[in-house]
Amino acid sequence: MSLPNCPKCNSEYTYEDGHLFVCPECFHEWTKLEMEKAAEKKVVRDSVGNELKDGDDVVIIKDLKVKGESKPLKQGTKVKSIVLQEEVDGHDIGCKIPGFGPMNLKSEVVKKA
């Protein structure tokens, strides 16, 4: 049986200690019940309220400035095969955008295609 990655830092080096799962990298502890509740609660919605899932295609709804780039991401850019991830600074979507590479986006700036 493979153990789940840490829900806090996504470390793969978790171990079981009695009824707890423990992450040796960030020292986060959680139970199987907590993990199931979190999975049930996590529903990511786009800017108009559509539920997003892994592998969906989305369209960016407004121009976005990108750090380290001279050009912004333009409104209407289509992003294929998104991956939902744990929220980090409000960014809950992982994706690859042609011409920009791997990037994290906020769900409120996209619309399901």
Long-range contacts (C-beta under 8 A, 24 or more apart in sequence): 4-35, 7-35, 7-38, 7-86, 8-86, 10-86, 42-84, 44-84, 44-92, 44-93, 44-107, 45-107, 46-107, 46-108, 46-110, 46-111, 46-112, 47-107, 47-108, 47-109, 47-110, 47-111, 48-111, 48-112, 50-111, 50-112, 52-82, 52-84, 52-93, 52-107, 52-110, 52-112, 53-84, 54-82, 54-83, 54-84, 55-81, 55-82, 55-83, 56-81, 56-82, 56-112, 56-113, 57-81, 57-82, 57-112, 57-113, 58-82, 58-93, 58-95, 58-110, 58-111, 58-112, 58-113, 59-110, 59-111, 59-112, 59-113, 60-105, 60-109, 60-110, 61-109, 61-110, 61-111, 62-109, 64-105, 64-109, 66-100, 66-103, 69-100, 73-97, 73-100, 78-113, 79-105, 79-110, 82-110
